[in-house]
Amino acid sequence: MEHARLTATGRTTIPKAIREAIGLRGGETLTFAVEGDRVIVRKAAADEDAWTDAVGATLSEWDSPEDEAAWRDL
């Protein structure tokens, strides 16, 4: 079993042994699921990654610094 610490901002590092075991590389998409008190993290399938990229591309109209400032306090 591997361990990693969660930062105050909710970030963590996936241990190298885990990344190597599933062939996970930087930039790949992960999926998360909750089952009781467990979080299941897995590498997204190629079709899931393509869907995420397609949806993300449609949201680029809201990606300016001005938009970020306008929505920050909501």
Secondary structure, DSSP 8 states (H G I E B T S, - for coil): -------TTS-----HHHHHHHT--TT--EEEEEETTEEEEEE--HHHHHHHHHHHHHTGGG-SHHHHHHHTT-
